[in-house]
Amino acid sequence: MTDPEQACPIAPAVDIVFSRWTTPILWALHEHGRQRFVELQRRLPSITPKVLTERLRRMERDGLLTRTWYAEVPPRVEYEISDLGRSLSPVFAQLATWAGDHLDEVAKARDAYDATKMQNV
């Protein structure tokens, strides 16, 4: 039997790019440019500081963003989407188009599914 992760060549990319917070962080950096931690936190208010810190470190490790530390008082750190992260722009543009074209259909399909499940209860 083939391991599903081995069978699907995009699985590793999906795990890196489409985790819970990676996509919104990349979107914010793409749309608004270089930002400090507090600015990202303000743009993504439902993420906790701990999770934002963890996700930013992971994204830096994956090469999707760069972290610049300034030796000032008080210290300043800024995050910016990297060239590698920016290379995902066409993927996000395509997904945004798909979402605009099809999310209404998804909502209708969910409503129809839920309606049939409610009848069978």
MODELLER restraints for C-alpha pairs under 7 A, 6 or more apart:
rsr = mdl.restraints
at = mdl.atoms
rsr.add(forms.Gaussian(group=physical.xy_distance, feature=features.Distance(at['CA:5:A'], at['CA:11:A']), mean=6.05, stdev=0.5))
rsr.add(forms.Gaussian(group=physical.xy_distance, feature=features.Distance(at['CA:17:A'], at['CA:23:A']), mean=6.33, stdev=0.5))
rsr.add(forms.Gaussian(group=physical.xy_distance, feature=features.Distance(at['CA:21:A'], at['CA:55:A']), mean=6.98, stdev=0.5))
rsr.add(forms.Gaussian(group=physical.xy_distance, feature=features.Distance(at['CA:22:A'], at['CA:55:A']), mean=6.86, stdev=0.5))
rsr.add(forms.Gaussian(group=physical.xy_distance, feature=features.Distance(at['CA:26:A'], at['CA:81:A']), mean=6.76, stdev=0.5))
rsr.add(forms.Gaussian(group=physical.xy_distance, feature=features.Distance(at['CA:29:A'], at['CA:35:A']), mean=6.99, stdev=0.5))
rsr.add(forms.Gaussian(group=physical.xy_distance, feature=features.Distance(at['CA:29:A'], at['CA:80:A']), mean=6.12, stdev=0.5))
rsr.add(forms.Gaussian(group=physical.xy_distance, feature=features.Distance(at['CA:29:A'], at['CA:81:A']), mean=5.77, stdev=0.5))
rsr.add(forms.Gaussian(group=physical.xy_distance, feature=features.Distance(at['CA:30:A'], at['CA:81:A']), mean=6.51, stdev=0.5))
rsr.add(forms.Gaussian(group=physical.xy_distance, feature=features.Distance(at['CA:33:A'], at['CA:80:A']), mean=6.39, stdev=0.5))
rsr.add(forms.Gaussian(group=physical.xy_distance, feature=features.Distance(at['CA:34:A'], at['CA:78:A']), mean=6.37, stdev=0.5))
rsr.add(forms.Gaussian(group=physical.xy_distance, feature=features.Distance(at['CA:34:A'], at['CA:79:A']), mean=5.53, stdev=0.5))
rsr.add(forms.Gaussian(group=physical.xy_distance, feature=features.Distance(at['CA:34:A'], at['CA:80:A']), mean=4.43, stdev=0.5))
rsr.add(forms.Gaussian(group=physical.xy_distance, feature=features.Distance(at['CA:35:A'], at['CA:78:A']), mean=5.34, stdev=0.5))
rsr.add(forms.Gaussian(group=physical.xy_distance, feature=features.Distance(at['CA:35:A'], at['CA:79:A']), mean=5.36, stdev=0.5))
rsr.add(forms.Gaussian(group=physical.xy_distance, feature=features.Distance(at['CA:35:A'], at['CA:80:A']), mean=6.56, stdev=0.5))
rsr.add(forms.Gaussian(group=physical.xy_distance, feature=features.Distance(at['CA:36:A'], at['CA:77:A']), mean=5.97, stdev=0.5))
rsr.add(forms.Gaussian(group=physical.xy_distance, feature=features.Distance(at['CA:36:A'], at['CA:78:A']), mean=4.44, stdev=0.5))
rsr.add(forms.Gaussian(group=physical.xy_distance, feature=features.Distance(at['CA:36:A'], at['CA:79:A']), mean=6.08, stdev=0.5))
rsr.add(forms.Gaussian(group=physical.xy_distance, feature=features.Distance(at['CA:37:A'], at['CA:78:A']), mean=6.86, stdev=0.5))
rsr.add(forms.Gaussian(group=physical.xy_distance, feature=features.Distance(at['CA:59:A'], at['CA:65:A']), mean=6.02, stdev=0.5))
rsr.add(forms.Gaussian(group=physical.xy_distance, feature=features.Distance(at['CA:60:A'], at['CA:66:A']), mean=5.81, stdev=0.5))
rsr.add(forms.Gaussian(group=physical.xy_distance, feature=features.Distance(at['CA:60:A'], at['CA:67:A']), mean=6.93, stdev=0.5))
rsr.add(forms.Gaussian(group=physical.xy_distance, feature=features.Distance(at['CA:63:A'], at['CA:82:A']), mean=6.90, stdev=0.5))
rsr.add(forms.Gaussian(group=physical.xy_distance, feature=features.Distance(at['CA:63:A'], at['CA:84:A']), mean=6.46, stdev=0.5))
rsr.add(forms.Gaussian(group=physical.xy_distance, feature=features.Distance(at['CA:64:A'], at['CA:81:A']), mean=6.18, stdev=0.5))
rsr.add(forms.Gaussian(group=physical.xy_distance, feature=features.Distance(at['CA:64:A'], at['CA:82:A']), mean=5.42, stdev=0.5))
rsr.add(forms.Gaussian(group=physical.xy_distance, feature=features.Distance(at['CA:64:A'], at['CA:84:A']), mean=5.54, stdev=0.5))
rsr.add(forms.Gaussian(group=physical.xy_distance, feature=features.Distance(at['CA:64:A'], at['CA:85:A']), mean=4.15, stdev=0.5))
rsr.add(forms.Gaussian(group=physical.xy_distance, feature=features.Distance(at['CA:65:A'], at['CA:79:A']), mean=6.63, stdev=0.5))
rsr.add(forms.Gaussian(group=physical.xy_distance, feature=features.Distance(at['CA:65:A'], at['CA:80:A']), mean=5.46, stdev=0.5))
rsr.add(forms.Gaussian(group=physical.xy_distance, feature=features.Distance(at['CA:65:A'], at['CA:81:A']), mean=4.24, stdev=0.5))
rsr.add(forms.Gaussian(group=physical.xy_distance, feature=features.Distance(at['CA:65:A'], at['CA:82:A']), mean=4.47, stdev=0.5))
rsr.add(forms.Gaussian(group=physical.xy_distance, feature=features.Distance(at['CA:65:A'], at['CA:85:A']), mean=6.26, stdev=0.5))
rsr.add(forms.Gaussian(group=physical.xy_distance, feature=features.Distance(at['CA:66:A'], at['CA:79:A']), mean=5.66, stdev=0.5))
rsr.add(forms.Gaussian(group=physical.xy_distance, feature=features.Distance(at['CA:66:A'], at['CA:80:A']), mean=5.31, stdev=0.5))
rsr.add(forms.Gaussian(group=physical.xy_distance, feature=features.Distance(at['CA:66:A'], at['CA:81:A']), mean=6.26, stdev=0.5))
rsr.add(forms.Gaussian(group=physical.xy_distance, feature=features.Distance(at['CA:66:A'], at['CA:82:A']), mean=5.77, stdev=0.5))
rsr.add(forms.Gaussian(group=physical.xy_distance, feature=features.Distance(at['CA:67:A'], at['CA:77:A']), mean=6.78, stdev=0.5))
rsr.add(forms.Gaussian(group=physical.xy_distance, feature=features.Distance(at['CA:67:A'], at['CA:78:A']), mean=5.74, stdev=0.5))
rsr.add(forms.Gaussian(group=physical.xy_distance, feature=features.Distance(at['CA:67:A'], at['CA:79:A']), mean=4.68, stdev=0.5))
rsr.add(forms.Gaussian(group=physical.xy_distance, feature=features.Distance(at['CA:67:A'], at['CA:80:A']), mean=6.67, stdev=0.5))
rsr.add(forms.Gaussian(group=physical.xy_distance, feature=features.Distance(at['CA:68:A'], at['CA:77:A']), mean=5.52, stdev=0.5))
rsr.add(forms.Gaussian(group=physical.xy_distance, feature=features.Distance(at['CA:68:A'], at['CA:78:A']), mean=5.23, stdev=0.5))
rsr.add(forms.Gaussian(group=physical.xy_distance, feature=features.Distance(at['CA:68:A'], at['CA:79:A']), mean=6.45, stdev=0.5))
rsr.add(forms.Gaussian(group=physical.xy_distance, feature=features.Distance(at['CA:69:A'], at['CA:76:A']), mean=5.92, stdev=0.5))
rsr.add(forms.Gaussian(group=physical.xy_distance, feature=features.Distance(at['CA:69:A'], at['CA:77:A']), mean=4.46, stdev=0.5))
rsr.add(forms.Gaussian(group=physical.xy_distance, feature=features.Distance(at['CA:69:A'], at['CA:78:A']), mean=6.64, stdev=0.5))
rsr.add(forms.Gaussian(group=physical.xy_distance, feature=features.Distance(at['CA:70:A'], at['CA:76:A']), mean=5.11, stdev=0.5))
rsr.add(forms.Gaussian(group=physical.xy_distance, feature=features.Distance(at['CA:70:A'], at['CA:77:A']), mean=6.14, stdev=0.5))
